Amino acid sequence: MSDIAIRVEGLGKLYRIGRREKYYTLRDTLMNAFKAPFGFFRANGSQHNSNNTIWALKDVSFEIKQGEVVGIIGRNGAGKSTLLKILSRVTEPTEGYAEIHGRAGSLLEVGTGFHPELTGRENIYLNGAILGMKKREMDRKFDEIVAFAEVEKFIDTPVKHYSSGMSMRLAFAVAAHLEPEILLLDEVLAVGDVAFQRKCLGKVGDIAKEGRTVLIVSHNMDSVRQLCQRAIWLDQGRIRKDGNPLDITVQYLGDHCGLDLDNRGQFRRRHRDTLGKTVWIDWVELRDSSGNLCTEYSYGSTLRLIINFGGHIPQRDFTVEWILVNEQNHRISFGGANPMCGVYFGKDDTRMECALGPLPLTAGKYNFNIIARLWGGPPWDFWENAAAFQVVHCDPYETGFSVPSHSGGDFIISQVWTVSAPR
């Protein structure tokens, strides 16, 4: 028996701009099934040469093994949701085919199937039926679903009176308690507040540990790295990269921030503007304590930030500043080289190096913003998201347990606890 859960071969989807996708009635679907029982996933063979068309997917091929957890990443419009719609049988491909081996459940849009006039209780049963759950299964899991969604007090209130967050929590809870062999999720890990998002991640992690196949579309790179064994990067409807989640997400973030990554640690600008500038930032490197290029950092180690400049650096009052921001672009620290710090540049100097660490950072992604200027003057050059790195291991107390990503903050403060019995 094959261990392949999903096989996609030469998949393509063409849309006509300004024209709605055709959806079929139940009668049409049954008639088509009798005419071509295996044709739903197949291309219909028609060709479109109009300039008024766009390929949402083109020549996409991959295989996913049973029990694999795979993340699909890419910019808006890259074709991620279209891929899941084809796999969920919501829409047909224009060319190629997809095969799914096993019972599949999907959540393409949180809240799909909820009726505003029905209560939360009624919508649980309605949404469960739409997602393929039987009434006996719903009865058995009802209390667990309500407890997970944290809407016990409002379960008999019409959903039209729910906040958007309550509706999303309830919808995810229903979908998360399905027991399909294959689970397709589209951006459902961004529902609710931060605490509930962590709860969602934990639930998806539990599903993955049960050996079920999970395909996740997400813009949250930290979630992809945490949950997935593999990542597929879609770019303009085609597969750009397929492989290790950490490698793929680091490259994707570099591309998304407008950077080129060389040897996973050297960052170069694609479009360098030097017009009218006395000094500009040419490229940046991140190196570990051994001098190797790196984009990964473990708690307790050191990190070297190297900045190379172009132009003519003045010997007096030249200042370089760095600002460290987290994944939400919140400023969490800063530093710099200037006369106040006792740092001066020589006549021929074009590079500065700053040794940082140990950095008390929780797991997650961080960026350096870099500014070059005269002391107290306006910026000559400002490079936002000049260099990115990922804190991949954070065990500050050496207990064998890693501190979760951004669990209540960005910093780890040293602490010493003592435990004693009452006298």
C-alpha positions as a printed NumPy array, in Angstrom:
array([[  0.   ,   0.   ,   0.   ],
       [  1.324,   3.43 ,  -0.961],
       [  2.326,   5.829,   1.821],
       [  1.412,   8.861,  -0.327],
       [ -1.498,  10.904,   1.074],
       [ -1.529,  13.693,  -1.534],
       [ -0.103,  13.609,  -5.06 ],
       [ -0.19 ,  16.719,  -7.277],
       [  1.092,  16.55 , -10.871],
       [  1.377,  19.442, -13.328],
       [ -1.45 ,  21.326, -11.616],
       [ -2.595,  24.587, -13.188],
       [ -5.531,  26.922, -12.642],
       [ -6.463,  29.679, -15.091],
       [ -8.87 ,  32.475, -14.168],
       [-10.504,  34.988, -16.477],
       [-10.103,  38.46 , -14.995],
       [-13.461,  40.011, -14.149],
       [-15.343,  36.74 , -14.582],
       [-16.766,  34.682, -11.734],
       [-15.746,  31.085, -11.169],
       [-18.489,  28.688, -12.208],
       [-19.917,  26.549,  -9.41 ],
       [-22.181,  23.573,  -9.949],
       [-25.523,  22.568,  -8.466],
       [-25.93 ,  19.155,  -6.871],
       [-27.707,  17.973, -10.023],
       [-24.803,  19.13 , -12.216],
       [-22.291,  17.458,  -9.932],
       [-24.143,  14.128,  -9.983],
       [-24.521,  14.232, -13.761],
       [-20.828,  14.993, -14.21 ],
       [-19.922,  12.211, -11.798],
       [-21.855,   9.67 , -13.92 ],
       [-20.227,  10.983, -17.093],
       [-16.687,  11.044, -15.754],
       [-16.296,   9.558, -12.27 ],
       [-12.612,  10.402, -12.109],
       [-12.764,  13.681, -13.936],
       [-13.25 ,  16.099, -11.091],
       [ -9.57 ,  16.466, -10.383],
       [ -8.577,  16.302, -14.059],
       [ -8.055,  19.117, -16.484],
       [-10.865,  19.714, -18.94 ],
       [ -8.411,  20.211, -21.781],
       [ -9.65 ,  23.631, -22.851],
       [ -7.089,  26.254, -23.704],
       [ -7.333,  29.988, -23.109],
       [ -5.168,  32.409, -25.031],
       [ -6.892,  35.605, -24.028],
       [ -4.83 ,  38.416, -22.541],
       [ -7.651,  38.84 , -20.041],
       [ -6.568,  35.764, -18.035],
       [ -4.213,  34.961, -15.18 ],
       [ -2.636,  31.699, -14.033],
       [ -3.25 ,  31.364, -10.289],
       [ -1.294,  28.074, -10.391],
       [  1.041,  26.777, -13.082],
       [  2.899,  23.447, -13.341],
       [  2.702,  22.628,  -9.616],
       [  3.868,  19.12 ,  -8.683],
       [  4.609,  17.559,  -5.293],
       [  3.874,  14.546,  -3.093],
       [  2.996,  14.512,   0.614],
       [  3.43 ,  11.328,   2.622],
       [  0.984,  10.067,   5.2  ],
       [  1.628,  11.679,   8.578],
       [  3.552,  14.651,   7.151],
       [  2.791,  18.185,   8.322],
       [  3.478,  20.596,   5.453],
       [  3.257,  24.392,   5.434],
       [  2.385,  26.363,   2.287],
       [  3.804,  29.891,   2.323],
       [  3.933,  32.775,  -0.138],
       [  2.771,  36.324,  -0.703],
       [ -0.867,  37.26 ,  -1.2  ],
       [ -1.932,  36.093,  -4.654],
       [  0.73 ,  33.373,  -4.861],
       [ -1.909,  30.655,  -5.344],
       [ -1.984,  29.129,  -1.843],
       [ -5.75 ,  29.284,  -1.293],
       [ -6.432,  28.201,  -4.886],
       [ -4.349,  25.081,  -4.279],
       [ -6.371,  24.198,  -1.182],
       [ -9.656,  24.843,  -3.013],
       [ -8.64 ,  22.349,  -5.694],
       [ -7.583,  19.782,  -3.096],
       [-10.885,  20.348,  -1.262],
       [-12.901,  19.874,  -4.491],
       [-14.294,  23.388,  -4.348],
       [-12.93 ,  24.231,  -7.79 ],
       [-11.513,  22.271, -10.732],
       [ -8.004,  22.581, -12.145],
       [ -7.466,  23.863, -15.663],
       [ -4.679,  21.371, -16.244],
       [ -2.938,  18.575, -14.396],
       [ -4.477,  16.601, -11.552],
       [ -4.446,  16.042,  -7.794],
       [ -5.035,  12.801,  -5.928],
       [ -6.015,  12.474,  -2.267],
       [ -5.776,   9.085,  -0.58 ],
       [ -7.877,   9.085,   2.579],
       [-10.755,  10.966,   4.174],
       [-10.057,  14.705,   3.942],
       [-11.446,  17.54 ,   6.035],
       [-10.851,  21.187,   5.224],
       [-11.341,  24.603,   6.762],
       [-10.825,  27.111,   3.984],
       [-12.48 ,  30.047,   5.691],
       [-13.163,  30.329,   9.391],
       [-16.912,  30.639,   9.968],
       [-17.986,  28.936,   6.754],
       [-21.447,  27.454,   7.263],
       [-22.451,  29.611,  10.247],
       [-25.934,  31.102,  10.038],
       [-26.326,  34.391,  11.957],
       [-29.91 ,  33.654,  13.056],
       [-29.029,  30.273,  14.561],
       [-27.573,  29.843,  18.03 ],
       [-24.039,  28.674,  18.692],
       [-25.378,  25.224,  19.6  ],
       [-27.356,  24.958,  16.349],
       [-24.432,  26.225,  14.31 ],
       [-22.107,  23.627,  15.817],
       [-24.353,  20.862,  14.468],
       [-24.873,  22.66 ,  11.15 ],
       [-21.186,  23.376,  10.647],
       [-20.247,  19.878,  11.747],
       [-22.617,  18.398,   9.156],
       [-21.116,  20.608,   6.431],
       [-17.621,  19.476,   7.433],
       [-18.65 ,  15.81 ,   7.313],
       [-19.269,  14.93 ,  10.969],
       [-22.126,  12.633,  11.988],
       [-24.647,  13.59 ,  14.704],
       [-23.423,  10.886,  17.068],
       [-19.898,  12.2  ,  16.634],
       [-21.124,  15.743,  17.292],
       [-23.002,  14.661,  20.442],
       [-19.883,  12.962,  21.755],
       [-17.634,  15.953,  21.076],
       [-20.088,  18.78 ,  21.777],
       [-18.883,  19.631,  25.297],
       [-15.238,  19.442,  24.221],
       [-15.878,  21.796,  21.291],
       [-17.71 ,  24.353,  23.461],
       [-15.007,  24.241,  26.147],
       [-12.268,  24.679,  23.566],
       [-14.044,  27.698,  22.006],
       [-14.659,  29.231,  25.462],
       [-18.235,  30.271,  24.612],
       [-20.184,  28.284,  27.239],
       [-22.211,  31.299,  28.426],
       [-23.313,  32.204,  24.903],
       [-23.884,  28.771,  23.386],
       [-27.682,  29.337,  23.137],
       [-27.32 ,  32.909,  21.84 ],
       [-27.76 ,  33.614,  18.095],
       [-24.4  ,  33.921,  16.376],
       [-25.363,  37.36 ,  15.003],
       [-24.769,  38.662,  18.522],
       [-21.272,  37.12 ,  18.717],
       [-18.146,  39.191,  18.249],
       [-16.024,  38.244,  15.24 ],
       [-13.48 ,  36.677,  17.593],
       [-16.116,  34.47 ,  19.247],
       [-17.388,  33.291,  15.865],
       [-13.868,  32.448,  14.701],
       [-13.066,  30.564,  17.905],
       [-16.214,  28.467,  17.638],
       [-15.641,  27.687,  13.952],
       [-12.051,  26.622,  14.537],
       [-13.096,  24.482,  17.499],
       [-15.561,  22.559,  15.309],
       [-13.003,  21.993,  12.543],
       [-10.188,  21.132,  14.964],
       [-12.185,  18.306,  16.498],
       [-12.731,  16.486,  13.208],
       [-10.898,  13.21 ,  12.807],
       [-10.034,  13.071,   9.102],
       [ -6.951,  11.311,   7.821],
       [ -5.99 ,  14.497,   5.948],
       [ -6.626,  18.014,   7.289],
       [ -6.425,  21.093,   5.025],
       [ -6.219,  24.435,   6.869],
       [ -6.175,  27.891,   5.285],
       [ -5.043,  30.729,   7.586],
       [ -6.909,  29.376,  10.601],
       [ -3.896,  29.776,  12.892],
       [ -4.45 ,  33.541,  12.99 ],
       [ -7.851,  33.407,  14.693],
       [ -8.685,  35.095,  17.983],
       [ -6.353,  36.722,  20.487],
       [ -2.772,  35.724,  21.298],
       [ -3.784,  33.233,  23.999],
       [ -6.242,  31.476,  21.689],
       [ -3.719,  31.427,  18.842],
       [ -1.351,  29.506,  21.125],
       [ -4.233,  27.167,  21.931],
       [ -4.833,  26.635,  18.187],
       [ -1.157,  25.863,  17.64 ],
       [ -1.262,  23.328,  20.439],
       [ -4.338,  21.635,  18.964],
       [ -2.833,  21.406,  15.485],
       [  0.347,  20.047,  17.085],
       [ -1.701,  17.356,  18.838],
       [ -3.367,  16.428,  15.536],
       [  0.04 ,  16.112,  13.9  ],
       [  1.329,  13.881,  16.723],
       [ -1.566,  11.511,  16.079],
       [ -0.009,  10.721,  12.702],
       [ -2.552,  12.506,  10.548],
       [ -1.527,  14.402,   7.414],
       [ -1.869,  18.168,   7.744],
       [ -1.504,  20.829,   5.044],
       [ -1.382,  24.383,   6.437],
       [ -1.502,  27.68 ,   4.536],
       [ -0.105,  30.425,   6.764],
       [  1.621,  33.811,   6.787],
       [  2.948,  33.12 ,  10.291],
       [  6.498,  31.886,   9.695],
       [  6.995,  31.049,  13.357],
       [  3.984,  28.707,  13.255],
       [  5.287,  27.024,  10.098],
       [  8.678,  26.443,  11.698],
       [  7.113,  25.197,  14.923],
       [  4.527,  22.822,  13.457],
       [  5.74 ,  21.704,  10.045],
       [  8.283,  19.127,   8.959],
       [  8.413,  20.644,   5.481],
       [  7.551,  23.922,   3.745],
       [  6.526,  24.668,   0.155],
       [  7.023,  28.255,  -1.059],
       [  4.639,  29.345,  -3.818],
       [  5.597,  32.378,  -5.889],
       [  3.301,  33.657,  -8.655],
       [  1.566,  30.302,  -8.919],
       [  4.728,  28.174,  -9.132],
       [  6.776,  26.284,  -6.563],
       [  9.884,  28.306,  -5.815],
       [ 11.307,  26.216,  -2.959],
       [ 10.4  ,  22.95 ,  -1.265],
       [ 12.29 ,  21.69 ,   1.752],
       [ 13.3  ,  22.326,   5.366],
       [ 10.93 ,  24.849,   7.057],
       [ 13.708,  26.868,   8.698],
       [ 15.721,  27.217,   5.484],
       [ 12.652,  28.041,   3.39 ],
       [ 11.173,  30.588,   5.825],
       [ 14.516,  32.368,   6.298],
       [ 14.853,  32.724,   2.515],
       [ 11.217,  33.788,   2.173],
       [ 11.544,  36.468,   4.866],
       [ 14.71 ,  37.72 ,   3.21 ],
       [ 12.913,  37.999,  -0.112],
       [  9.794,  39.487,   1.475],
       [ 11.853,  42.221,   3.172],
       [ 13.604,  43.11 ,  -0.09 ],
       [ 16.906,  41.414,   0.734],
       [ 19.224,  39.011,  -1.007],
       [ 20.683,  36.329,   1.26 ],
       [ 24.083,  34.968,   0.295],
       [ 25.342,  31.932,   2.202],
       [ 22.49 ,  32.373,   4.712],
       [ 23.913,  35.329,   6.596],
       [ 25.015,  38.015,   4.14 ],
       [ 22.391,  40.597,   3.214],
       [ 22.666,  42.807,   0.143],
       [ 20.312,  45.467,  -1.126],
       [ 18.607,  44.839,  -4.431],
       [ 18.04 ,  48.501,  -5.192],
       [ 20.772,  50.644,  -3.672],
       [ 20.175,  54.383,  -3.95 ],
       [ 23.478,  56.286,  -3.742],
       [ 22.398,  59.468,  -5.535],
       [ 23.411,  62.508,  -3.494],
       [ 24.592,  60.425,  -0.525],
       [ 27.955,  60.957,   1.143],
       [ 27.824,  57.547,   2.812],
       [ 25.531,  54.588,   2.264],
       [ 25.151,  51.115,   3.759],
       [ 26.38 ,  48.612,   1.189],
       [ 25.853,  45.195,   2.779],
       [ 25.446,  43.547,   6.184],
       [ 26.587,  40.223,   7.615],
       [ 25.624,  38.208,  10.676],
       [ 28.254,  35.812,  12.01 ],
       [ 28.352,  33.478,  15.002],
       [ 31.075,  33.263,  17.649],
       [ 33.115,  30.992,  15.345],
       [ 33.029,  33.54 ,  12.522],
       [ 30.582,  31.6  ,  10.338],
       [ 27.756,  33.311,   8.468],
       [ 24.499,  32.597,  10.241],
       [ 20.817,  33.476,  10.506],
       [ 20.17 ,  31.271,  13.542],
       [ 20.908,  32.15 ,  17.132],
       [ 20.757,  30.093,  20.332],
       [ 20.279,  31.659,  23.737],
       [ 23.57 ,  32.317,  25.542],
       [ 25.756,  32.589,  22.438],
       [ 27.156,  35.741,  20.821],
       [ 26.274,  37.37 ,  17.511],
       [ 28.459,  39.617,  15.357],
       [ 26.859,  42.359,  13.28 ],
       [ 29.141,  43.502,  10.419],
       [ 28.251,  46.558,   8.327],
       [ 30.072,  47.583,   5.161],
       [ 29.767,  51.147,   3.843],
       [ 30.184,  52.843,   0.506],
       [ 31.179,  56.463,  -0.105],
       [ 33.54 ,  58.623,   1.95 ],
       [ 33.209,  58.268,   5.706],
       [ 34.12 ,  61.446,   7.642],
       [ 36.596,  60.928,  10.483],
       [ 34.715,  63.141,  12.921],
       [ 31.213,  62.767,  14.286],
       [ 30.225,  59.82 ,  12.079],
       [ 27.544,  57.687,  13.756],
       [ 26.152,  54.242,  13.037],
       [ 23.045,  53.059,  14.887],
       [ 21.163,  49.781,  14.977],
       [ 17.616,  49.185,  16.151],
       [ 16.445,  45.662,  16.996],
       [ 12.766,  44.935,  16.243],
       [ 10.69 ,  41.811,  16.774],
       [  8.362,  40.029,  14.344],
       [  5.576,  42.523,  15.097],
       [  8.019,  45.342,  14.187],
       [  8.102,  46.577,  17.79 ],
       [ 11.367,  48.244,  18.813],
       [ 12.942,  46.242,  21.634],
       [ 16.558,  47.512,  21.802],
       [ 19.106,  49.818,  20.171],
       [ 22.812,  50.53 ,  20.046],
       [ 25.435,  52.253,  17.949],
       [ 28.949,  53.489,  17.348],
       [ 29.642,  57.198,  17.855],
       [ 32.142,  59.549,  19.517],
       [ 30.179,  59.376,  22.783],
       [ 30.927,  55.649,  22.905],
       [ 34.581,  56.286,  22.118],
       [ 34.318,  54.931,  18.582],
       [ 36.079,  56.846,  15.787],
       [ 36.559,  56.021,  12.121],
       [ 39.844,  56.312,  10.269],
       [ 40.397,  57.828,   6.86 ],
       [ 40.106,  54.558,   4.933],
       [ 37.65 ,  52.695,   7.15 ],
       [ 34.604,  51.261,   5.365],
       [ 33.435,  48.581,   7.791],
       [ 32.256,  48.323,  11.377],
       [ 31.721,  45.253,  13.504],
       [ 29.617,  45.007,  16.649],
       [ 29.791,  41.972,  18.955],
       [ 26.426,  41.374,  20.61 ],
       [ 25.488,  38.993,  23.337],
       [ 24.597,  36.975,  24.998],
       [ 21.175,  38.236,  23.865],
       [ 18.364,  37.365,  26.35 ],
       [ 15.779,  36.83 ,  23.591],
       [ 12.913,  34.355,  23.437],
       [ 12.482,  32.156,  20.366],
       [ 11.29 ,  33.995,  17.245],
       [ 12.38 ,  36.22 ,  14.358],
       [ 14.19 ,  39.552,  14.789],
       [ 15.413,  42.268,  12.426],
       [ 18.059,  44.964,  12.534],
       [ 17.262,  48.456,  11.217],
       [ 20.473,  50.406,  10.525],
       [ 21.051,  54.181,  10.312],
       [ 24.135,  56.107,   9.148],
       [ 24.422,  59.844,   9.927],
       [ 26.494,  62.61 ,  11.388],
       [ 26.252,  62.883,  15.17 ],
       [ 22.952,  64.621,  15.97 ],
       [ 22.064,  65.163,  12.293],
       [ 19.432,  63.71 ,   9.947],
       [ 19.987,  60.194,   8.524],
       [ 22.224,  59.895,   5.475],
       [ 21.043,  56.346,   4.932],
       [ 18.377,  54.235,   6.649],
       [ 18.029,  50.537,   5.881],
       [ 14.918,  48.974,   7.363],
       [ 15.065,  45.209,   7.962],
       [ 18.712,  45.173,   6.932],
       [ 19.434,  41.797,   8.536],
       [ 17.2  ,  39.091,   9.959],
       [ 17.939,  36.256,  12.347],
       [ 15.958,  33.56 ,  14.116],
       [ 16.315,  32.563,  17.755],
       [ 15.84 ,  28.812,  17.396],
       [ 16.7  ,  27.496,  20.854],
       [ 15.993,  29.173,  24.175],
       [ 16.753,  27.16 ,  27.328],
       [ 18.114,  29.856,  29.683],
       [ 17.63 ,  27.789,  32.839],
       [ 19.264,  24.645,  31.384],
       [ 16.275,  22.485,  32.283],
       [ 15.88 ,  20.821,  28.888],
       [ 12.687,  22.788,  28.23 ],
       [ 12.784,  25.514,  25.579],
       [ 10.899,  28.754,  26.319],
       [  8.069,  29.092,  23.728],
       [  8.159,  31.784,  21.053],
       [  7.195,  35.22 ,  22.458],
       [  5.598,  33.669,  25.541],
       [  4.559,  36.938,  27.148],
       [  7.512,  39.019,  25.926],
       [ 10.789,  39.173,  24.036],
       [ 13.328,  39.105,  26.893],
       [ 14.418,  36.464,  29.369],
       [ 15.319,  37.982,  32.749],
       [ 17.672,  36.014,  34.969],
       [ 15.921,  34.614,  38.035],
       [ 16.713,  32.377,  40.982],
       [ 13.949,  30.522,  42.855],
       [ 14.088,  28.8  ,  46.219],
       [ 11.454,  26.409,  47.539],
       [ 10.92 ,  25.668,  51.205],
       [  8.334,  23.894,  53.301],
       [  6.319,  25.805,  55.935],
       [  7.823,  25.758,  59.429]])
